[in-house]
Amino acid sequence: MIDKVKKTKEAWREALTPEQYKICREKGTEPAFSGEYYHHEAPGTYHCVCCGTSLFSSEAKYDSGSGWPSFFKPLDEAHIQTEKDQSHGMARIEVLCAVCDAHLGHVFPDGPEPTHQRYCINSAALKHKEKA
């Protein structure tokens, strides 16, 4: 069982930049092709910007052409959760951090092998830690 990180809206606002807060706490999105990690290729792991939970490995990152960092699998399935998202007139699957409930992005069934999944994640929801 994962221990949840809970903070007030005010505490999240103090801890995050306005963009991070809008995306992670209010389910926003950054413009396509604009994120810090879209073309990022350094080896390492991507962590939740809100709570530091490890989410994705650079080894699972690929260029989907979608405009957002894309991964074909999470580092640990227990570190993410998914929910149905029917906002904006679309039926999608939202990806959230399992520890702090931060909105990360969405997952689609059109990714590469071996999983055929495309985790389309906002750069503002991530913090990269380089491999030592």
Secondary structure as a PSIPRED ss2 file (coil, helix, strand):
# PSIPRED VFORMAT (PSIPRED V4.0)

   1 M C   1.000  0.000  0.000
   2 I C   1.000  0.000  0.000
   3 D C   1.000  0.000  0.000
   4 K C   1.000  0.000  0.000
   5 V C   1.000  0.000  0.000
   6 K C   1.000  0.000  0.000
   7 K C   1.000  0.000  0.000
   8 T C   1.000  0.000  0.000
   9 K H   0.000  1.000  0.000
  10 E H   0.000  1.000  0.000
  11 A H   0.000  1.000  0.000
  12 W H   0.000  1.000  0.000
  13 R H   0.000  1.000  0.000
  14 E H   0.000  1.000  0.000
  15 A H   0.000  1.000  0.000
  16 L C   1.000  0.000  0.000
  17 T C   1.000  0.000  0.000
  18 P H   0.000  1.000  0.000
  19 E H   0.000  1.000  0.000
  20 Q H   0.000  1.000  0.000
  21 Y H   0.000  1.000  0.000
  22 K H   0.000  1.000  0.000
  23 I H   0.000  1.000  0.000
  24 C H   0.000  1.000  0.000
  25 R H   0.000  1.000  0.000
  26 E H   0.000  1.000  0.000
  27 K C   1.000  0.000  0.000
  28 G C   1.000  0.000  0.000
  29 T C   1.000  0.000  0.000
  30 E C   1.000  0.000  0.000
  31 P C   1.000  0.000  0.000
  32 A C   1.000  0.000  0.000
  33 F C   1.000  0.000  0.000
  34 S C   1.000  0.000  0.000
  35 G C   1.000  0.000  0.000
  36 E C   1.000  0.000  0.000
  37 Y C   1.000  0.000  0.000
  38 Y C   1.000  0.000  0.000
  39 H C   1.000  0.000  0.000
  40 H C   1.000  0.000  0.000
  41 E C   1.000  0.000  0.000
  42 A C   1.000  0.000  0.000
  43 P C   1.000  0.000  0.000
  44 G E   0.000  0.000  1.000
  45 T E   0.000  0.000  1.000
  46 Y E   0.000  0.000  1.000
  47 H E   0.000  0.000  1.000
  48 C E   0.000  0.000  1.000
  49 V C   1.000  0.000  0.000
  50 C C   1.000  0.000  0.000
  51 C C   1.000  0.000  0.000
  52 G C   1.000  0.000  0.000
  53 T C   1.000  0.000  0.000
  54 S E   0.000  0.000  1.000
  55 L E   0.000  0.000  1.000
  56 F E   0.000  0.000  1.000
  57 S E   0.000  0.000  1.000
  58 S H   0.000  1.000  0.000
  59 E H   0.000  1.000  0.000
  60 A H   0.000  1.000  0.000
  61 K E   0.000  0.000  1.000
  62 Y E   0.000  0.000  1.000
  63 D C   1.000  0.000  0.000
  64 S C   1.000  0.000  0.000
  65 G C   1.000  0.000  0.000
  66 S C   1.000  0.000  0.000
  67 G C   1.000  0.000  0.000
  68 W C   1.000  0.000  0.000
  69 P C   1.000  0.000  0.000
  70 S E   0.000  0.000  1.000
  71 F E   0.000  0.000  1.000
  72 F C   1.000  0.000  0.000
  73 K C   1.000  0.000  0.000
  74 P C   1.000  0.000  0.000
  75 L C   1.000  0.000  0.000
  76 D C   1.000  0.000  0.000
  77 E H   0.000  1.000  0.000
  78 A H   0.000  1.000  0.000
  79 H H   0.000  1.000  0.000
  80 I E   0.000  0.000  1.000
  81 Q E   0.000  0.000  1.000
  82 T E   0.000  0.000  1.000
  83 E E   0.000  0.000  1.000
  84 K E   0.000  0.000  1.000
  85 D E   0.000  0.000  1.000
  86 Q C   1.000  0.000  0.000
  87 S H   0.000  1.000  0.000
  88 H H   0.000  1.000  0.000
  89 G H   0.000  1.000  0.000
  90 M C   1.000  0.000  0.000
  91 A C   1.000  0.000  0.000
  92 R E   0.000  0.000  1.000
  93 I E   0.000  0.000  1.000
  94 E E   0.000  0.000  1.000
  95 V E   0.000  0.000  1.000
  96 L E   0.000  0.000  1.000
  97 C E   0.000  0.000  1.000
  98 A C   1.000  0.000  0.000
  99 V C   1.000  0.000  0.000
 100 C C   1.000  0.000  0.000
 101 D C   1.000  0.000  0.000
 102 A C   1.000  0.000  0.000
 103 H E   0.000  0.000  1.000
 104 L E   0.000  0.000  1.000
 105 G E   0.000  0.000  1.000
 106 H E   0.000  0.000  1.000
 107 V E   0.000  0.000  1.000
 108 F E   0.000  0.000  1.000
 109 P C   1.000  0.000  0.000
 110 D C   1.000  0.000  0.000
 111 G C   1.000  0.000  0.000
 112 P C   1.000  0.000  0.000
 113 E C   1.000  0.000  0.000
 114 P C   1.000  0.000  0.000
 115 T C   1.000  0.000  0.000
 116 H C   1.000  0.000  0.000
 117 Q C   1.000  0.000  0.000
 118 R E   0.000  0.000  1.000
 119 Y E   0.000  0.000  1.000
 120 C E   0.000  0.000  1.000
 121 I E   0.000  0.000  1.000
 122 N C   1.000  0.000  0.000
 123 S H   0.000  1.000  0.000
 124 A H   0.000  1.000  0.000
 125 A H   0.000  1.000  0.000
 126 L E   0.000  0.000  1.000
 127 K E   0.000  0.000  1.000
 128 H E   0.000  0.000  1.000
 129 K E   0.000  0.000  1.000
 130 E E   0.000  0.000  1.000
 131 K C   1.000  0.000  0.000
 132 A C   1.000  0.000  0.000
